[in-house]
Amino acid sequence: MMPASRDIAANSHASAWYRQPVVWLGIVIFAASLGGCIWMIVLGAQHGDTPLDTAPRTVFGVPASAHSAAATPDPNAGPPR
């Protein structure tokens, strides 16, 4: 009976999680992707975006601030009524 228990112990030791190469591959890929994310965050913090001089600010095409009611008249509109 002793050899059977040794076989079970040997099998459980051979199939331990730290002896599976796919587990280590997963750990390496996870660590590399986490390191890449941290690296991109650091690079983004070091190089700020400069604001561009563009049209008035809009959010999804809607003006972000209120416009004045006294707008300049359109020269093609004709005389006022």
N, C-alpha and C positions, 0 to 999 in steps of 0.2 A: 504494500500500500504506500510505502514511502516514495517510490518513483513517480506515482501518479500525482501526488501533491507537489513534487518538485516540477513536474511538467506544467501544472497549473500556474505555479509561481513564475516559472520561466516565461510562459505565454503572457501572463498579465504584465510582466516587466517589459517584454518585447513590444507589447502593444500600448505602452504608456504614451500619453499625448506628446511628451517632449521627445519621443523617438520617431515621430511622424514628420517627414520632411515637408509635407504640404502645410502643416501648421506653421512651421518656421517661415515658409515662403509667404504665407498670409500675413504673418507678423512683420516681415520685412517690407512687404508692399504697403501695409497700413502705416508703418512708421515713415516710409518714404513719402506717401501722399500727405500725411500730417505735417511733415517737415516742409514739403512744397507749399502747402497752404500758409504756414507761418512765414515762409520766405516771401511769398507774394504779398502778404499783409505788411511786412516790414518794408518791402520795396515801394508799395503804394503809399505808405506813410512818409517815406523820404522824398518822394517826387509828387508834390501837390499839383493839382490841375489849376491852370490859370484861366480865369473867366474870359470868355470871348465877348466882344462887342457885337451883339446881334440885335435882332428885332425885339420889341417889348416882350417882357416875360409873360409866358402863357403856360397853362397846365392843361394838357390834352386839347389845345387849341382855344381854350377859354382864357381871357385875360386874367392875370393873377391879382391885379389891383383895379380899383374903380377908375373910370375915365371921366374927364371933366365934361359937363353938359354943354359948355360954351366952346364947342369945337370950331375949328376954322371952316368957313363955308366952302362948299365944293364949287369951283369956278365953272363947271359944266352943268350945274343944276338949273341955271336960269335965274330970273328975277324972283324975289320973294313975293308971296301972294298976300 
